[in-house]
Amino acid sequence: MNNPANIFTFDWDAEISTETRDRIFDKIVGAADKWRLHMPAVLFFESIGPMSYLGSQAMIHFSPFLAMLFPGGLADVQKCSKLMQDPKNLKMLVDRIVEAEDAARKR
């Protein structure tokens, strides 16, 4: 997606690779760990769990603004939105944040 003409094209039917999922989750977990916001992050992701599909659609709507916050830009916003559609991915993300919190407490 380096071509500016393809900046808004995204294959919504394609599966997100585990490497890409882990990279995006590592960024989110790293930010929560850096700012010591483990519990607010867990609370946020647990609370949006039942409405994960609606939240992912809101991410698409606000993607031009969210692209400024994601290091990967619009491509990462779209991938993250696709990941958030599945409640299993939210559970996996919450588990990783909790693991990071446990590791931070041991330091």
C-alpha positions in Angstrom: 0.0 0.0 0.0 2.9 2.4 -0.5 1.3 3.7 -3.7 -0.7 6.9 -2.8 -3.3 6.0 -5.4 -4.1 2.9 -3.4 -4.3 4.6 0.0 -8.0 4.0 0.4 -8.1 0.4 -1.0 -8.3 -2.4 1.5 -9.3 -6.0 0.9 -11.9 -6.5 3.6 -12.3 -10.1 2.7 -8.7 -11.0 3.2 -7.6 -12.6 6.5 -5.2 -10.5 8.7 -2.1 -12.5 9.2 -1.0 -13.5 12.7 2.2 -11.5 12.3 0.2 -8.4 11.5 -2.2 -9.1 14.3 0.6 -9.5 16.8 2.4 -6.4 15.5 -0.8 -4.3 16.1 -1.5 -5.9 19.4 2.1 -5.3 20.5 1.8 -1.6 19.7 -1.4 -1.4 21.8 0.0 -3.4 24.7 3.3 -1.4 24.5 1.4 1.9 24.8 -0.7 0.6 27.8 2.6 -0.6 29.4 4.5 2.6 28.7 1.8 4.9 30.2 0.9 2.3 32.9 -2.7 2.3 31.8 -3.2 -1.4 31.9 -6.5 -1.4 33.9 -8.2 1.4 31.9 -7.2 -0.4 28.7 -8.6 -3.7 30.0 -11.8 -2.0 31.2 -12.2 -0.3 27.8 -11.7 -3.4 25.7 -13.9 -5.5 28.0 -16.7 -3.0 27.9 -16.7 -2.7 24.1 -16.7 -6.5 23.8 -20.4 -7.0 23.2 -20.4 -4.1 20.7 -17.1 -4.9 19.0 -18.6 -4.9 15.5 -20.2 -1.5 16.1 -17.0 -0.2 17.5 -15.0 -1.4 14.5 -17.4 0.4 12.2 -17.0 3.6 14.2 -13.2 3.2 13.7 -13.8 3.1 9.9 -15.9 6.3 10.2 -13.3 8.1 12.1 -10.3 6.6 10.3 -9.0 9.8 8.8 -8.6 11.2 12.3 -7.4 7.9 13.9 -4.7 7.5 11.1 -2.8 10.3 12.8 -2.6 8.3 16.0 -1.5 5.0 14.5 2.1 4.7 13.4 1.1 2.7 10.4 -1.4 5.3 9.3 -4.7 4.4 7.6 -3.6 0.9 6.8 -3.2 0.0 10.5 -6.5 1.7 11.3 -8.2 -0.5 8.7 -6.5 -3.7 9.9 -7.2 -2.9 13.6 -10.8 -2.2 12.7 -11.0 -5.6 11.0 -9.4 -7.3 14.0 -11.9 -5.6 16.4 -14.9 -7.1 14.6 -14.1 -10.5 16.2 -14.7 -10.7 19.9 -12.0 -13.5 20.1 -9.4 -11.0 19.1 -10.6 -8.6 21.8 -10.2 -11.4 24.4 -6.7 -12.2 23.1 -5.8 -8.5 23.4 -7.1 -8.2 26.9 -5.2 -11.3 27.9 -2.0 -9.8 26.5 -2.5 -6.6 28.4 -3.1 -8.5 31.7 0.1 -10.4 31.0 2.0 -7.2 30.5 0.6 -5.8 33.7 1.7 -8.9 35.6 5.2 -8.6 34.2 5.3 -4.8 35.1 4.4 -5.6 38.7 7.2 -8.1 38.9 9.8 -5.4 37.8 
